[in-house]
Amino acid sequence: MVTDQQVRRLRMLVNREKNREIAAAKAGMSDKTGRKYIKSGKLPSEYERKRDWKTRDCPFEKDWVEVTGYLEINPGLEAKTIFEELQRKYPGRYKDGQLRTLQRRIKAWKATEGPAKEVFFPQIHKPGELGAFDFTHMKELGVTINRKPFDHLLGHFVLTYSNWETGSICYSESYESLSECLQAALWDLGGVPAKIRTDRLSAAVHKDCNPKEFTVKYTALLKHYGTSGDKTQPGRANENGDIEQRHNRFKKAARQALMLRGSKDFNSMDDYKLFLNKLFAQLNAGRSTRLDEELAVLKPLPQSKMDTCSTIELKVGPSSTINIKHNTYSVDSRLIGERIKVRIYAGHIEIWYARKKADAFPRMRGDGRHKVNYRHVIEWLVRKPGAFENYRYREDLYPNSYFRMAYDQIKRRMPKLANKEYLKILYIAFVEGESKVDHAIRELMKDGQRITAPAIERLVADMDGTAQKIPEAGVNDVNLKEYDILLREYAEEVASHA
């Protein structure tokens, strides 16, 4: 059978060889066949007759009206679901191997008679007109900090015209995270686009999770930067397709960079941030030309950043704890019964009282968690040692694993006095310093000695003595007569040279 390639070669050889017979032979066909294709000017494929008839009847013809009925009611139904329903209704009529036939038939029906599919209309992007922001989960990269899994999000910002991008690490899709990440991106960029588009940020951006209305805080943030907000329709992530695509491509680039690095583990958060910043710089290196066009028309930054926190007022309860965003934190017991102001940032929380910052501590992630600092309650807990046994937040009163091991050892030796003895040790940590007590516990464990409050107190006192022992510097008394002799000898030498 002659192929299209042979005929093309024949046509090329006809003009080079002495006669048609030689050209046909070199093209791999007879002279008669060669004459046929040269005369007709057609390729073999153009002679093939298109088959427009069925080689066999469709096994689903009897129930096709029922199949199309399912599809008209719910176009999202999969062929496998319909096939399983037909097998259930008509036992023995359809075999498993006929599923592929139904899939092909449904696919053809959807393409010729089914409902019209949604059309996506490519948009023209203009310099400086639009920036897109969204959060994306980074867990799939498998990054670890000091060999511990680091579950986090990336607040990702992209200019839709130049594809310039940047991002910041965060832990929740909250307004505080949005404000902090978005402002960091704008100051890194050095300007502000005319509009900023967001999606899937109901709790942070839209009032009462209503996409038609921005929150007061987000509106104020946009006003501070002289820009306007743009939002996508619910369930229409494609309307923010630029940022969605950049999510995928950035994470792909990050995976490749981690492979080249040879490790997904970082010594510290700062090392990981440096890795991300270098990756963003590398990706943005090829976008400088279009970025220059954007920078020329971007709006200027305001004089300063807007405060990224949200503020609430709370009254400290009798347990010396407060509840913030469904998590429990302890505060100094002196504030019990007082109304305090709480400033909630993306990564930490500040406690303010009487216009002064009273405390600050890291913000917990998730809901239903608690963090009680023993320094806030220890002064009263040592007076009420019986409360320690069933204290709801008792596990928070072990600063580290060595304190817990110390308590377990004391509990085994003197179970009735263990709580009182441990609280004495904890009080020493409060007064003298946690690191000193931790070191003392380690020393006692290493030497196989019993851990008691007096033993800890002695070791801590020895540490203080060593630390405060300052060597004395000896300074001899000065004999002024030696200076008189030196001056007299100098005067005599000067006189001898006169």
NORSULFEN-V733727 format. One record per pair of residues at least 12 apart in sequence whose ideal C-beta (glycine too) atoms are under 8 Angstrom apart, sorted by the first residue. I is the first residue (numbers start at 1). GAP is how many residues later the second one is. Records with the same first field share a line. If there is no record, write none. Layout:
I->GAP + GAP
//
This chain:
1->43
2->26 + 27 + 31 + 35 + 42
3->41
4->39 + 40 + 41
6->21 + 22 + 23
7->20 + 30 + 36 + 37
8->35
9->17 + 18 + 19
10->13 + 14 + 17 + 19 + 24 + 27 + 28
11->27
13->13 + 14
14->24
20->14 + 15 + 18
21->13
58->43 + 47
59->35 + 39 + 42
60->26 + 34 + 38 + 41 + 42 + 45
63->23 + 27
64->41
66->20
67->15 + 19 + 35 + 38 + 39
68->41 + 45
70->12 + 15
71->35 + 38 + 39 + 43
75->35 + 39 + 40
79->20 + 23 + 24 + 27 + 28
80->19 + 23
82->20 + 24
83->15 + 16 + 19
120->118
125->35 + 36
126->35
127->34 + 35 + 163 + 166 + 167 + 169 + 170
128->33 + 63 + 65 + 66 + 165 + 166 + 167 + 168 + 169 + 170 + 171
129->31 + 32 + 64 + 65 + 66
130->29 + 30 + 31 + 63 + 64 + 65 + 66 + 67 + 100
131->26 + 27 + 28 + 29 + 54 + 62 + 64 + 65 + 66
132->25 + 26 + 28 + 64 + 65 + 66 + 108 + 110 + 111 + 114
133->22 + 23 + 24 + 25 + 45 + 48 + 49 + 52 + 63 + 64 + 65 + 110
134->22 + 64 + 65 + 66 + 67 + 106 + 109 + 110 + 113
135->18 + 19 + 20 + 21 + 35 + 38 + 42 + 43 + 65 + 66
136->17 + 18 + 20 + 111 + 115
137->16
138->14 + 15 + 16 + 113 + 116
139->12 + 13
140->111
141->110 + 113 + 114 + 117 + 123
142->122
143->115 + 121 + 122 + 123 + 129
144->120 + 121 + 122
145->120 + 121 + 122 + 123 + 124 + 127
146->119 + 120 + 121 + 122
147->118
150->122
152->17 + 18 + 19
153->16 + 17 + 18 + 19 + 20 + 24
154->13 + 14 + 15 + 16 + 96 + 122
155->12 + 13 + 14 + 15 + 22 + 23 + 25 + 26 + 27 + 29 + 30
156->87 + 90 + 91 + 94
157->24 + 25 + 28 + 29 + 32
158->84 + 85 + 88
159->30 + 34 + 132 + 135
160->82
161->129 + 132 + 133
162->125 + 128 + 129 + 131 + 132
163->79 + 83 + 124 + 127
164->25 + 120 + 123 + 126 + 127 + 130
165->81 + 85 + 115 + 118 + 119
166->18 + 19 + 22 + 23 + 114 + 118
167->14 + 18 + 83 + 109 + 113
168->12 + 13 + 16 + 17
169->100 + 103 + 104 + 107
170->176 + 177
171->175 + 176 + 194
172->174 + 193
173->27 + 28 + 30 + 31
174->29 + 30 + 172
175->28 + 29 + 30 + 40 + 42 + 43 + 135
176->132 + 133 + 134 + 168 + 169 + 170
177->27 + 169
178->20 + 23 + 26 + 27 + 40
179->38 + 42 + 127 + 129 + 167
180->128 + 165 + 166
181->165
182->14 + 39
183->38 + 122 + 123 + 125
186->39 + 115
187->114 + 118
189->109
190->105 + 108 + 111
191->103 + 104 + 107 + 108 + 109 + 110
192->33 + 34 + 35 + 106 + 107 + 108 + 109
193->34 + 101 + 105 + 106
194->33 + 34 + 105
195->32 + 33 + 34 + 35
196->26 + 31 + 32 + 33 + 34
197->32 + 33 + 34 + 35 + 43 + 46
198->31 + 32 + 33 + 34 + 42
199->32 + 33 + 37 + 38 + 40 + 41 + 44
200->37
204->14
205->13 + 24 + 26
206->25
211->20 + 21 + 22 + 23
214->15 + 17
217->93
220->86
221->85
224->78 + 82
225->74 + 76 + 77 + 81
226->73 + 76
227->72
250->29 + 33
253->26 + 29 + 30
254->22 + 25
257->18 + 22
261->14
308->37 + 38
309->34 + 35 + 36 + 41
310->33 + 34
311->30 + 31 + 32 + 33
312->12 + 29 + 30 + 32
313->26 + 27 + 28 + 29
314->25 + 26 + 28
315->22 + 23 + 24 + 25
316->15 + 19 + 20 + 21 + 22 + 23 + 24
317->19
318->18 + 19
320->12 + 13 + 15 + 16 + 56 + 57
321->49 + 51 + 72
322->18 + 20
324->18 + 20 + 25
325->19 + 38 + 42
326->41 + 42
327->37 + 39 + 40 + 41 + 42 + 43 + 44
328->41 + 42 + 43 + 44 + 65
329->20 + 32 + 35 + 41 + 42 + 43
330->41 + 42 + 43 + 46 + 47 + 63 + 66
331->20 + 27 + 28 + 45
332->26 + 27 + 44
333->43 + 44 + 46 + 47
335->16 + 18 + 23
338->15
340->12 + 13 + 18
341->12
344->19
345->18
346->17
347->15 + 16
348->12 + 13 + 14 + 15
349->12 + 13 + 14
361->12
370->22 + 23 + 26
371->25
372->21 + 24 + 25
373->23
374->22 + 23 + 25 + 52 + 55 + 56
375->55
378->45 + 48 + 49 + 52
379->48 + 51
381->16 + 42 + 45
382->41 + 42 + 44 + 45
385->34 + 35 + 38
386->33
388->31 + 34 + 35
389->30
397->29
399->30 + 35 + 39
400->38
402->36 + 39 + 40 + 43
403->22 + 23 + 26 + 34 + 35 + 38
405->36 + 40
406->16 + 19 + 35 + 39 + 45
407->15
409->41 + 42
410->12 + 41 + 42
413->37
421->31 + 32
424->29
425->12 + 16 + 26 + 28 + 31
428->25 + 28 + 29 + 32
432->28 + 32
436->24 + 27 + 28
437->19 + 23
439->20 + 24
440->15 + 16 + 19 + 20 + 23
441->15
443->16
444->12 + 15
//
